Amino acid sequence: MRIAIIGADGQLGSDLVRRLTGDILLPLYYPDFDVTRADGVRRVFTELAPDCVINTAAYHRVDECELHPDKSFAVNATAVRDLALVCRELDCPLVHFSTDYVFDGAKGSPYVEEDPPRPLSVYAVSKLAGEYLLRTYWEKHFLIRTCGLYGAAGCLEKGMNFVDRILDLARQGQPLSVVDDQRATPTSARELARTIDELIRTSAYGLYHLTNEGDCTWHEFARTILALAEIEAEIRPVSSKEFGARARRPAYSVLENRRAKAVGLSPFSPWQEALGDYLTGKRP
């Protein structure tokens, strides 16, 4: 299969490249390939003639999105519409990624694909708009909501992922304060890439929640990172209000992989096990 990966050098893109070794990969990198330039997107894909397109591009600096809604919607919504239109012209399935932040957290139990979204921030609204545009314009899509992603390549836009940032600050002896009133599910980019590999071999198009199993607060996640890495450091739990982020986050955004289980995809491991595997891979 000829697979175009937008953002192939990013956090998830890098794990997809490592996973999809049996396919012909067509890696696309920013700024040479810019998803917000519709004419260029159409020209590139017409020339490449992919059998599948995987879009990992996103503007996900959540607090910055509050200040730059135009950029947030350009990347997270309008560009998704344009990709959908091009893929429809080429009759080519499109894989696109969304976020647990489309929910407001009021449910208090794991969200399934049928639960109504209620975003709380510009970022979340823009990602939800991208979902609706994709679902409107191209039926052959795999729309993936995930949560708390971390991968070996780190995040190009944000720098280090959460795991590596906690480790780096602890090793420097820096003070650590992490919110303890937001529950989510940290997710391994490696495991997500494995599931995407399975999914694109099917025609089971539609919306999926794909995360590791279980949930924790970000403070609990940070404590587990240090415990598994055998690093002693004090982490102060703080409230979201005390932390003072510009954008609102859901207090509870745990996703249930209901449709993935129904389709028969390989199960995700518990988040603690996936984190342990990630840290083992980082040891010299």
KEPAVO-182385 format. One line per 10 residues: number of its first residue (from 1); for each residue y negated, x negated, z negated of N, C-alpha, C, O. Coordinates in pm, whole numbers, plus 50000, padded with zeros to 5 digits. Layout:
NUM = Y X Z Y X Z Y X Z Y X Z | ...
This chain:
1 = 50120 49916 50000 50000 50000 50000 49875 49912 50000 49868 49813 49928 | 49777 49950 50081 49648 49879 50084 49555 49946 49982 49515 50061 49999 | 49521 49873 49877 49445 49930 49767 49312 49858 49751 49308 49738 49724 | 49203 49933 49768 49069 49879 49744 49034 49900 49597 49044 50011 49546 | 48993 49792 49530 48955 49800 49389 48808 49765 49375 48769 49650 49392 | 48728 49865 49346 48585 49844 49324 48566 49791 49183 48607 49855 49086 | 48502 49674 49172 48488 49609 49042 48613 49533 49004 48657 49538 48889 | 48672 49463 49100 48800 49395 49078 48792 49280 48979 48894 49235 48928 | 48671 49233 48951 48655 49124 48855 48612 49173 48717 48583 49092 48629 | 48608 49304 48697 48568 49360 48569 48686 49373 48474 48795 49323 48501
11 = 48661 49439 48363 48762 49447 48257 48890 49517 48303 48998 49460 48295 | 48877 49639 48350 48994 49711 48399 49035 49659 48536 49155 49647 48564 | 48939 49629 48621 48970 49579 48755 49057 49455 48753 49149 49442 48834 | 49029 49364 48659 49108 49241 48651 49252 49269 48612 49345 49207 48664 | 49271 49364 48520 49408 49399 48482 49480 49472 48594 49601 49459 48609 | 49407 49550 48673 49468 49615 48788 49512 49511 48892 49620 49523 48950 | 49429 49410 48915 49465 49304 49010 49592 49233 48963 49681 49204 49044 | 49601 49204 48834 49721 49138 48781 49844 49227 48791 49956 49177 48807 | 49824 49357 48781 49937 49451 48783 49988 49479 48924 50109 49485 48945 | 49900 49497 49019 49935 49548 49152 49971 49435 49248 49922 49431 49361
21 = 50054 49343 49204 50085 49225 49284 50172 49256 49405 50178 49176 49499 | 50240 49370 49404 50326 49404 49518 50253 49474 49630 50314 49508 49732 | 50123 49497 49611 50044 49568 49711 49948 49472 49782 49927 49359 49738 | 49891 49520 49891 49783 49446 49959 49652 49486 49892 49607 49600 49907 | 49592 49395 49819 49472 49427 49744 49346 49392 49822 49337 49287 49885 | 49250 49482 49815 49122 49465 49882 49014 49467 49774 48955 49571 49747 | 48990 49350 49709 48896 49346 49597 48751 49355 49643 48712 49293 49742 | 48672 49432 49572 48530 49451 49604 48447 49419 49480 48475 49468 49370 | 48344 49336 49500 48267 49284 49387 48119 49318 49402 48063 49315 49511 | 48057 49349 49290 47912 49365 49284 47848 49225 49272 47903 49142 49200
31 = 47736 49196 49338 47648 49286 49413 47678 49295 49562 47612 49371 49633 | 47776 49217 49612 47806 49225 49756 47845 49366 49797 47810 49413 49905 | 47920 49433 49708 47955 49573 49732 47888 49655 49624 47919 49640 49505 | 47797 49742 49664 47719 49822 49571 47751 49969 49594 47721 50023 49701 | 47811 50036 49495 47853 50175 49514 47736 50270 49536 47755 50381 49586 | 47616 50228 49501 47500 50316 49517 47443 50312 49658 47348 50385 49688 | 47496 50229 49746 47449 50219 49884 47551 50289 49975 47647 50229 50022 | 47526 50416 49998 47624 50501 50066 47661 50451 50205 47778 50455 50243 | 47563 50405 50281 47591 50358 50417 47684 50237 50414 47777 50228 50494 | 47656 50145 50322 47741 50027 50310 47881 50061 50265 47978 50001 50312
41 = 47893 50156 50175 48023 50201 50128 48105 50256 50244 48223 50223 50259 | 48044 50341 50324 48115 50401 50438 48158 50293 50538 48270 50296 50589 | 48069 50200 50566 48101 50094 50662 48218 50008 50613 48311 49980 50689 | 48214 49966 50488 48318 49879 50433 48453 49949 50434 48553 49889 50475 | 48459 50075 50391 48588 50142 50383 48640 50180 50521 48762 50184 50541 | 48553 50206 50613 48597 50232 50751 48663 50108 50809 48763 50118 50881 | 48608 49990 50776 48665 49863 50824 48794 49828 50752 48888 49779 50814 | 48800 49852 50621 48917 49813 50543 49035 49908 50560 49150 49867 50550 | 49007 50035 50586 49110 50138 50602 49211 50135 50488 49330 50115 50512 | 49166 50154 50364 49260 50149 50251 49348 50273 50244 49313 50379 50297
51 = 49463 50258 50178 49549 50372 50151 49513 50439 50018 49551 50553 49992 | 49439 50366 49935 49396 50417 49805 49272 50340 49762 49263 50219 49785 | 49178 50409 49700 49058 50345 49645 49057 50367 49495 49074 50479 49447 | 49035 50259 49419 49024 50267 49274 48883 50224 49236 48842 50110 49262 | 48809 50314 49177 48669 50288 49141 48656 50261 48992 48666 50353 48911 | 48632 50135 48955 48608 50102 48814 48460 50080 48785 48423 50049 48672 | 48374 50096 48887 48230 50074 48866 48171 50183 48778 48206 50301 48792 | 48084 50144 48687 48017 50241 48600 47896 50175 48536 47892 50053 48519 | 47799 50257 48501 47688 50211 48418 47715 50269 48280 47689 50386 48255 | 47769 50186 48190 47812 50238 48060 47748 50167 47942 47808 50156 47835
61 = 47628 50119 47961 47548 50079 47845 47488 50207 47788 47380 50250 47828 | 47560 50266 47696 47533 50404 47655 47390 50424 47606 47326 50523 47641 | 47340 50333 47526 47204 50348 47474 47099 50324 47582 46995 50391 47583 | 47125 50230 47672 47032 50206 47781 47022 50326 47874 46915 50352 47931 | 47130 50399 47890 47128 50517 47977 47024 50618 47932 46968 50690 48015 | 46996 50624 47801 46893 50715 47751 46756 50679 47808 46672 50766 47828 | 46735 50550 47834 46607 50502 47887 46605 50501 48040 46498 50505 48100 | 46722 50495 48101 46731 50483 48248 46825 50589 48305 46928 50555 48363 | 46791 50717 48290 46879 50822 48342 46896 50816 48493 47000 50856 48546 | 46794 50766 48563 46804 50758 48709 46917 50663 48750 46995 50695 48839
71 = 46924 50548 48685 47032 50453 48716 47166 50508 48672 47267 50492 48742 | 47168 50573 48556 47293 50630 48505 47351 50730 48604 47471 50726 48633 | 47268 50819 48655 47318 50920 48749 47347 50860 48886 47437 50907 48955 | 47272 50758 48927 47297 50695 49056 47437 50634 49062 47509 50651 49161 | 47477 50564 48955 47606 50496 48952 47719 50590 48913 47825 50591 48976 | 47695 50670 48809 47803 50749 48749 47825 50886 48814 47927 50950 48790 | 47730 50930 48896 47744 51063 48956 47725 51059 49108 47819 51089 49182 | 47606 51024 49155 47579 51027 49299 47673 50936 49376 47725 50975 49481 | 47696 50816 49325 47787 50723 49394 47929 50777 49399 48001 50751 49495 | 47969 50850 49297 48103 50909 49295 48115 51016 49403 48218 51026 49470
81 = 48010 51095 49418 48009 51193 49528 48024 51123 49662 48104 51165 49745 | 47949 51016 49683 47954 50945 49811 48092 50884 49836 48143 50887 49948 | 48153 50830 49731 48289 50776 49745 48387 50888 49781 48474 50871 49866 | 48371 51002 49715 48459 51115 49743 48448 51159 49889 48549 51188 49953 | 48327 51163 49941 48306 51205 50079 48368 51107 50177 48430 51148 50275 | 48353 50976 50151 48411 50875 50240 48564 50882 50234 48631 50877 50337 | 48619 50893 50113 48764 50901 50099 48819 51027 50166 48929 51026 50222 | 48742 51136 50161 48784 51258 50230 48789 51235 50380 48883 51279 50447 | 48690 51166 50435 48688 51136 50578 48810 51052 50618 48866 51070 50725 | 48849 50960 50529 48960 50868 50558 49095 50922 50512 49198 50857 50533
91 = 49095 51041 50448 49216 51099 50390 49284 51000 50297 49404 50974 50307 | 49205 50946 50206 49247 50838 50119 49228 50880 49972 49116 50912 49934 | 49332 50880 49890 49316 50917 49749 49218 50826 49676 49207 50707 49705 | 49145 50886 49582 49045 50813 49504 49078 50823 49356 49098 50932 49303 | 49084 50707 49289 49101 50700 49144 48965 50671 49083 48898 50575 49121 | 48926 50753 48987 48795 50735 48922 48811 50753 48772 48897 50828 48727 | 48727 50684 48695 48741 50681 48550 48621 50746 48481 48506 50721 48515 | 48653 50830 48385 48551 50895 48304 48574 50858 48157 48637 50757 48128 | 48524 50939 48065 48512 50896 47927 48541 51008 47828 48525 51126 47857 | 48585 50968 47710 48601 51062 47598 48467 51119 47554 48464 51223 47487
101 = 48357 51054 47589 48225 51099 47547 48180 51229 47613 48075 51281 47578 | 48258 51282 47706 48221 51413 47763 48238 51525 47660 48192 51637 47682 | 48305 51495 47547 48324 51594 47441 48226 51569 47325 48177 51457 47307 | 48198 51674 47249 48103 51660 47139 48168 51630 47005 48097 51603 46908 | 48301 51633 46997 48370 51598 46875 48387 51711 46776 48445 51691 46669 | 48338 51830 46810 48342 51941 46714 48483 51998 46696 48510 52061 46594 | 48572 51977 46791 48706 52034 46784 48784 51982 46663 48854 52057 46595 | 48772 51850 46639 48838 51793 46523 48986 51768 46538 49051 51727 46442 | 49041 51791 46655 49180 51761 46688 49183 51709 46831 49088 51732 46907 | 49291 51639 46871 49290 51574 47003 49256 51669 47118 49308 51780 47127
111 = 49171 51621 47205 49127 51699 47321 49230 51689 47433 49280 51580 47464 | 49261 51803 47494 49346 51806 47612 49259 51830 47735 49140 51860 47725 | 49322 51815 47850 49245 51820 47975 49174 51953 47996 49071 51957 48064 | 49226 52060 47941 49167 52193 47963 49052 52224 47868 48985 52326 47886 | 49027 52142 47769 48919 52170 47674 48783 52159 47743 48761 52068 47823 | 48690 52251 47713 48558 52247 47777 48475 52129 47727 48465 52108 47606 | 48415 52053 47818 48331 51941 47777 48197 51990 47719 48150 52099 47749 | 48140 51906 47636 48005 51929 47585 47944 51793 47553 47949 51748 47438 | 47885 51728 47652 47833 51593 47634 47708 51590 47546 47631 51686 47541 | 47689 51476 47478 47578 51463 47383 47473 51360 47425 47372 51344 47357
121 = 47494 51291 47536 47404 51183 47576 47385 51181 47727 47460 51245 47801 | 47285 51107 47773 47262 51091 47916 47385 51030 47982 47429 51077 48087 | 47438 50927 47920 47558 50863 47974 47670 50965 47992 47731 50974 48099 | 47697 51042 47888 47806 51139 47893 47780 51247 47998 47873 51288 48068 | 47657 51293 48009 47623 51394 48110 47643 51338 48250 47695 51406 48338 | 47602 51213 48271 47616 51152 48404 47762 51134 48441 47800 51154 48556 | 47845 51096 48343 47988 51083 48372 48053 51218 48401 48139 51229 48488 | 48011 51320 48329 48063 51454 48355 48018 51504 48492 48095 51569 48563 | 47894 51474 48529 47847 51511 48663 47931 51444 48770 47965 51506 48870 | 47966 51317 48748 48054 51248 48842 48190 51315 48854 48246 51326 48963
131 = 48243 51362 48741 48370 51435 48743 48360 51559 48832 48444 51581 48919 | 48256 51637 48809 48242 51762 48883 48223 51736 49032 48277 51809 49116 | 48147 51634 49066 48123 51602 49207 48253 51557 49275 48282 51598 49387 | 48331 51475 49206 48459 51433 49263 48551 51552 49284 48612 51565 49390 | 48560 51638 49184 48650 51752 49194 48604 51852 49300 48685 51924 49358 | 48473 51855 49325 48417 51946 49425 48445 51898 49567 48477 51979 49655 | 48433 51767 49590 48432 51717 49727 48562 51659 49778 48579 51644 49899 | 48658 51624 49687 48781 51565 49740 48899 51596 49648 48903 51553 49533 | 48994 51670 49702 49105 51717 49620 49206 51608 49590 49276 51615 49488 | 49217 51506 49675 49313 51398 49650 49251 51293 49558 49214 51184 49601
141 = 49240 51330 49432 49180 51239 49335 49265 51231 49209 49337 51324 49174 | 49255 51116 49145 49307 51097 49010 49187 51069 48921 49127 50962 48929 | 49152 51163 48839 49036 51153 48751 49086 51120 48611 49155 51200 48549 | 49049 51004 48562 49106 50950 48438 48998 50943 48329 48898 50873 48344 | 49020 51017 48221 48938 50998 48102 49011 50902 48008 49129 50922 47977 | 48941 50799 47963 49001 50706 47869 48900 50678 47758 48793 50738 47755 | 48936 50587 47667 48857 50571 47545 48870 50430 47491 48980 50375 47490 | 48761 50370 47446 48765 50243 47373 48837 50131 47444 48917 50061 47383 | 48810 50114 47573 48886 50021 47655 48854 49875 47621 48739 49839 47598 | 48959 49793 47617 48941 49648 47601 49044 49576 47688 49158 49620 47699
151 = 49003 49466 47749 49091 49392 47837 49059 49245 47835 48954 49204 47785 | 49149 49165 47888 49138 49019 47879 49014 48964 47948 48960 48862 47906 | 48969 49032 48054 48853 48981 48127 48722 49012 48058 48619 48955 48095 | 48722 49099 47958 48596 49140 47898 48522 49234 47991 48566 49261 48102 | 48410 49282 47945 48330 49377 48022 48212 49306 48085 48128 49251 48014 | 48205 49306 48220 48098 49234 48288 47961 49286 48249 47867 49208 48234 | 47949 49416 48232 47818 49474 48204 47777 49454 48059 47660 49429 48031 | 47871 49465 47968 47840 49455 47825 47865 49317 47767 47823 49289 47654 | 47933 49229 47843 47972 49101 47788 48109 49113 47724 48202 49166 47786 | 48124 49065 47602 48253 49073 47533 48293 49217 47505 48208 49304 47486
161 = 48423 49241 47505 48470 49371 47459 48463 49376 47307 48433 49275 47242 | 48490 49492 47250 48475 49511 47105 48566 49415 47028 48523 49357 46928 | 48689 49398 47072 48784 49313 47002 48732 49170 46995 48727 49110 46888 | 48694 49117 47110 48649 48978 47115 48517 48958 47042 48493 48852 46984 | 48431 49060 47044 48304 49049 46972 48327 49041 46822 48264 48961 46753 | 48417 49124 46771 48448 49120 46627 48505 48984 46590 48464 48926 46489 | 48597 48932 46669 48656 48802 46642 48550 48692 46646 48549 48604 46560 | 48464 48697 46745 48361 48594 46761 48263 48594 46643 48231 48488 46589 | 48217 48711 46604 48122 48719 46492 48187 48675 46361 48124 48607 46280 | 48312 48713 46341 48381 48675 46218 48400 48524 46211 48382 48464 46104
171 = 48436 48463 46321 48457 48317 46322 48326 48241 46301 48326 48129 46250 | 48215 48303 46341 48085 48241 46318 48031 48267 46178 47929 48212 46138 | 48103 48351 46103 48056 48385 45970 47941 48483 45970 47868 48494 45871 | 47924 48556 46080 47815 48652 46092 47848 48779 46013 47965 48816 46002 | 47747 48845 45958 47773 48972 45887 47820 49079 45985 47771 49088 46097 | 47916 49160 45940 47973 49263 46025 47950 49400 45963 47985 49424 45848 | 47889 49488 46042 47871 49628 46002 47921 49714 46116 47876 49700 46230 | 48015 49803 46085 48079 49885 46190 48083 50029 46143 48110 50057 46026 | 48057 50121 46236 48051 50263 46200 48189 50312 46155 48292 50274 46210 | 48188 50398 46053 48311 50449 45996 48317 50602 45999 48395 50663 45926
181 = 48235 50663 46084 48237 50809 46095 48253 50855 46239 48215 50967 46274 | 48311 50769 46323 48346 50807 46460 48493 50772 46482 48532 50656 46473 | 48574 50873 46513 48716 50850 46536 48745 50852 46686 48699 50940 46759 | 48822 50754 46730 48853 50741 46871 48990 50673 46883 49059 50655 46784 | 49028 50635 47005 49154 50564 47028 49129 50439 47112 49107 50450 47232 | 49131 50322 47051 49120 50199 47130 49233 50193 47233 49348 50224 47203 | 49198 50152 47355 49296 50156 47463 49304 50023 47536 49202 49964 47572 | 49424 49977 47557 49451 49851 47627 49435 49869 47778 49499 49955 47838 | 49349 49787 47839 49333 49792 47984 49462 49755 48055 49490 49803 48165 | 49540 49670 47993 49669 49631 48053 49763 49751 48062 49826 49772 48166
191 = 49773 49831 47953 49859 49948 47958 49803 50056 48051 49879 50125 48118 | 49672 50069 48054 49612 50166 48145 49640 50128 48290 49670 50214 48372 | 49631 49999 48322 49660 49953 48458 49804 49983 48497 49831 50020 48610 | 49897 49966 48402 50037 49997 48428 50053 50145 48464 50127 50179 48556 | 49983 50231 48391 49996 50375 48416 49931 50414 48548 49983 50500 48620 | 49819 50352 48582 49757 50377 48712 49851 50335 48824 49861 50404 48926 | 49921 50223 48807 50018 50178 48905 50123 50286 48930 50160 50312 49044 | 50171 50348 48823 50268 50456 48837 50207 50578 48905 50267 50638 48994 | 50088 50614 48861 50027 50740 48904 49997 50742 49053 50016 50844 49119 | 49948 50630 49107 49908 50628 49248 50027 50632 49343 50010 50647 49464
201 = 50149 50620 49290 50269 50634 49374 50309 50781 49386 50405 50814 49456 | 50235 50869 49318 50266 51011 49321 50158 51088 49396 50058 51031 49439 | 50180 51217 49413 50078 51306 49467 50035 51407 49360 49987 51516 49392 | 50054 51368 49233 50018 51457 49120 49870 51442 49089 49832 51392 48983 | 49787 51486 49183 49643 51468 49172 49584 51552 49059 49644 51650 49015 | 49466 51512 49014 49395 51591 48914 49345 51509 48798 49334 51387 48806 | 49316 51578 48689 49255 51520 48569 49361 51476 48469 49457 51548 48443 | 49342 51356 48414 49434 51302 48314 49357 51241 48198 49253 51178 48218 | 49408 51259 48077 49366 51181 47962 49468 51068 47944 49588 51093 47933 | 49420 50944 47943 49509 50829 47932 49455 50731 47829 49358 50659 47855
211 = 49517 50728 47713 49479 50634 47607 49605 50591 47533 49712 50650 47549 | 49591 50486 47453 49698 50455 47359 49713 50567 47259 49627 50655 47249 | 49823 50565 47185 49853 50673 47091 49790 50647 46954 49773 50532 46913 | 49756 50755 46885 49698 50743 46752 49547 50739 46757 49487 50747 46865 | 49484 50725 46641 49339 50718 46636 49295 50644 46511 49373 50623 46419 | 49168 50606 46509 49110 50534 46397 48959 50541 46408 48905 50580 46511 | 48891 50504 46301 48746 50485 46312 48722 50344 46367 48813 50261 46367 | 48603 50319 46413 48571 50185 46463 48579 50082 46351 48616 49967 46376 | 48545 50122 46229 48558 50031 46115 48705 49998 46089 48739 49883 46064 | 48792 50097 46096 48936 50073 46079 48989 49984 46190 49073 49897 46166
221 = 48941 50005 46310 48982 49920 46423 48941 49776 46398 49021 49685 46418 | 48818 49754 46355 48769 49618 46330 48850 49550 46219 48883 49432 46230 | 48879 49623 46115 48959 49567 46005 49098 49527 46054 49151 49423 46014 | 49157 49610 46140 49291 49580 46192 49287 49459 46284 49380 49378 46283 | 49182 49445 46361 49166 49328 46448 49172 49201 46365 49246 49108 46398 | 49094 49195 46259 49088 49075 46176 49219 49052 46100 49262 48938 46082 | 49281 49160 46056 49408 49145 45984 49516 49087 46075 49588 48996 46035 | 49526 49139 46197 49627 49088 46290 49597 48946 46337 49688 48868 46365 | 49468 48914 46344 49428 48778 46384 49429 48681 46266 49406 48562 46283 | 49457 48734 46147 49463 48654 46024 49331 48581 45999 49328 48461 45969
231 = 49223 48656 46011 49088 48605 45983 49031 48684 45866 49031 48807 45867 | 48982 48614 45767 48922 48680 45652 48772 48694 45673 48701 48596 45694 | 48725 48816 45667 48582 48844 45680 48556 48983 45623 48643 49070 45628 | 48439 49001 45569 48403 49130 45514 48334 49215 45620 48244 49168 45688 | 48378 49338 45633 48318 49430 45730 48263 49549 45653 48338 49622 45587 | 48134 49568 45662 48070 49676 45588 48077 49805 45669 48031 49808 45783 | 48134 49913 45612 48132 50042 45683 47994 50105 45675 47932 50107 45569 | 47946 50156 45788 47816 50221 45791 47828 50354 45864 47922 50375 45942 | 47734 50444 45838 47731 50571 45909 47663 50553 46044 47592 50455 46067 | 47685 50648 46133 47618 50644 46263 47467 50646 46245 47394 50577 46316
241 = 47421 50726 46151 47278 50733 46124 47223 50600 46078 47116 50557 46122 | 47295 50535 45989 47251 50404 45940 47256 50299 46050 47169 50211 46056 | 47357 50308 46136 47369 50211 46245 47251 50223 46341 47203 50122 46394 | 47205 50345 46365 47080 50366 46438 47088 50354 46588 46989 50315 46650 | 47200 50385 46650 47210 50380 46796 47121 50488 46857 47102 50596 46800 | 47066 50459 46975 46974 50553 47040 47046 50679 47088 46995 50789 47072 | 47165 50662 47146 47239 50775 47202 47336 50833 47099 47396 50759 47021 | 47351 50963 47101 47447 51028 47013 47589 51007 47064 47614 51013 47184 | 47682 50982 46973 47823 50971 47004 47899 51083 46935 47857 51130 46829 | 48010 51127 46993 48091 51229 46925 48156 51170 46800 48201 51055 46802
251 = 48161 51246 46692 48225 51199 46569 48377 51193 46584 48444 51120 46511 | 48429 51271 46678 48574 51274 46701 48597 51290 46851 48562 51392 46909 | 48655 51187 46913 48677 51196 47058 48816 51144 47096 48832 51072 47194 | 48913 51182 47016 49052 51144 47042 49106 51231 47155 49088 51353 47156 | 49174 51167 47250 49228 51238 47366 49381 51248 47354 49447 51155 47309 | 49433 51361 47396 49579 51381 47401 49625 51364 47545 49573 51429 47636 | 49724 51277 47567 49775 51249 47702 49872 51358 47747 49985 51328 47787 | 49831 51482 47741 49924 51592 47763 49977 51596 47906 50097 51609 47927 | 49889 51584 48003 49936 51597 48142 50021 51476 48182 50118 51491 48256 | 49986 51357 48134 50065 51239 48166 50208 51255 48117 50303 51214 48184
261 = 50224 51314 47999 50358 51337 47944 50431 51442 48026 50552 51431 48048 | 50359 51544 48070 50422 51649 48150 50469 51596 48285 50573 51638 48336 | 50392 51505 48343 50426 51447 48474 50540 51347 48461 50611 51321 48558 | 50557 51290 48341 50666 51194 48319 50625 51050 48332 50710 50965 48358 | 50495 51020 48314 50450 50881 48318 50500 50807 48194 50527 50868 48091 | 50511 50676 48205 50557 50596 48092 50463 50616 47973 50342 50617 47990 | 50519 50631 47854 50434 50655 47738 50351 50533 47700 50393 50419 47720 | 50234 50559 47646 50152 50452 47590 50204 50416 47451 50261 50500 47381 | 50185 50292 47413 50225 50249 47280 50118 50288 47178 50006 50320 47217 | 50150 50287 47048 50048 50308 46947 49938 50203 46959 49965 50089 47000
271 = 49816 50240 46925 49704 50148 46946 49721 50018 46868 49676 49913 46914 | 49785 50023 46751 49806 49901 46673 49898 49803 46745 49876 49682 46744 | 50002 49857 46808 50097 49773 46882 50032 49711 47004 50052 49593 47032 | 49953 49791 47077 49883 49738 47195 49782 49630 47155 49768 49529 47224 | 49713 49651 47045 49619 49550 46997 49691 49422 46960 49644 49312 46992 | 49807 49434 46892 49885 49316 46858 49927 49238 46980 49921 49115 46981 | 49971 49308 47086 50008 49241 47210 49889 49169 47272 49902 49057 47322 | 49773 49233 47268 49653 49170 47324 49617 49043 47249 49586 48941 47311 | 49620 49048 47117 49585 48931 47037 49688 48820 47053 49652 48702 47053 | 49815 48855 47065 49919 48754 47089 49893 48680 47220 49912 48559 47228
281 = 49850 48754 47320 49820 48692 47450 49701 48599 47447 49686 48517 47537 | 49615 48610 47346 49497 48527 47337 49522 48399 47257 49439 48308 47256 | 49638 48392 47189 49665 48274 47107 49702 48157 47197 49768 48174 47300 | 49659 48035 47159 49692 47918 47239 49841 47886 47235 49885 47789 47298
